[in-house]
Amino acid sequence: MDETPHARAQLPRWVAPLLGLTAAGLIPWTLYLTFSLPSRHITERYDVAWVGYDCILFCSISWTAFCAVRGLRWLVPAAATTGTLLVADAWFDVITSIGSNDWIEAVLEALLAELPLATICAFVVWDADRFYGGAVARVRAAVRPARADGGDARAARRGARARRSPRA
């Protein structure tokens, strides 16, 4: 099986039809909500919802940064999740602030922070191979102190194992 990041995942046959039916079911549901929900709604625990969302966003951004520094294969799904959360945050911040004094702040935050970060995450997902090869190596070199003997200990261990291997 091909272990490249672009290898096709072997999913159960029922996954694609389930997702397709769910997407199709969202059409009448969205139409129902369009005509049945009030345009204005006051709710309790609004602050808890946003603080909770920002905590999830913090965890996602932190995990993505950790995966980038360590060069983990989880980087692509982490970046995809983070980018999605950032776009959703921008959308709801702007939409829920329309008509209030906070609208300009929400638009500026979306344009100057959330959407640019989401774009970076999208680039990482789109160009993962090059990102793994270049950016991770540069970050690792900047973070990891140089060894006294100038060598890479892991590479030396891999070389020693390869020399001992009967297949090598």
N, C-alpha and C positions, 0 to 999 in steps of 0.2 A: 504494500500500500504506500502511496506517495505521502511523504511527511511534510511537504511544503505547505506554507500558509494558505495556498490556494487550492489545496486538495479538497475534492468534493466530499462532504460529510455523508455518511451512510445513515440516513434517518429512517425510522419506521415508515411504511407506506401511508399510514393514516395521518401523518403530521401535515402534509401539504393540503389534503382535502379539508381537514379540520380548520386550518388557518384560512383557507378560501371561504368556507362556510361562515366562519366568524366574521370575516371582512364583509361578506354579502349581508349577513344579519345586522351589521352596524348601519347599513343604509336606512332601513325603515326605522331603526331605533333613533338614529340621529334626526330624521325627519320628525318623528314623534316628539323628541325633546325640543326641536326648533319651535314647534307650535304649542307645547304644553308648559314649558318652564317660564317663570316670570323673568323679566329683564332685570329686576332688582330683588335682592334677597339679603336679609340681614341674618347673620349667624353668630352663634357663640363659638368660642375656641378658634376663631380665625387666626389669631396669633400662634396658637399651637400648631395649626396646619402649616403655616409658613416657616416657623422655626424648625419643625420636623423635616420639611422639604429641604431647607438649607443644611440641616445636619446630614441628610442623605447625599446632598450635592457635595458637601465637604468630604464625606467618605469616598465618594466616587472620584473626585478630583485627586485626592490623596492616593488612592489605589492606582489611578492612571499614572501619576508621577512616579510612584514606587516601581510600577511595571516598566516604565521608560528607563529609569536609572538602572534597574537590574537586568533589562533586556529580556523580560519574561514574555512568553508566548501569550499571556493574558492581556498584553498591551492593546491589541486590536479590539477585543470585546469591551475592555475597560474604556478605551477612547470612544467607542461607539455609544456606550451607555452614558458617559459623561457629556458628550456632545448633545445627545438627545435630551438629557436633563437640563442642560443649559438653554437649549432652544425653547423647551417647555417653560422654563423659569422666565425667560424674556417675554414669551407670549402672555403668560398669565399676569406678570407684573404690569405690562403695558395695558392689557385689556381691562384688568380690574381697577386700574387707576384713572381711566378716562373720566373726565368730568370733575376731577379732584385737583388739588394743588400738587399732588405727587406725580402727575402725568409726565411732566418734563423730565423729572429725575428718573423715572422708569424708562423713558425712551433713551435718555443719555446712557444709562447703565446698560441697556440692551445693546446700543450701538457701539459703545466704547469698551465693554467688558464681556458680556455674556456671548454675543454673537461672534466676536473675533475669537474667543476661546473655543467656541463650538466649531468654528472654521478650522482652527488648528487641529482639533480632534478629528474632524472629517478628513483632513489631509493625512493624518497618521493612519487612519483606517484605509484610505485610498492608496497610499504609497508605503505600505508597511514594510515591504522588503528593503527599500532604500533607507527607510527610517531605522530599521534594525541594524543595517550595515554601517551607517555613518553616524547618526546622532547618538546612538547608544554608546558607541565606541568613544566618541569625544567626551560624553558625560562621564563615562567610567574612568577615562584617563584623568579628567579633572578632579574627580572625587577620590579615586584610589591613590594612595601615596605610592611613589615609585619604590620598587624593591632595591635593596642595597646592591644585589648582584645584577640588576638590570633585566632580569628574566621574568617570565610569567610562570608562576608556580604551577598553575593548572595545566598549561601547555606542556610543561616538563613532565608532569605526572601522566598526561595522556600519551606522550611520546614513549615514556617508560613502559606503560601498559601495552602499547602497540608492539614494542620490541619483544615483550615477553609472550605475546599472543601467538599461538601456533598457526593462526591464519595469516599473520603478518609476514 
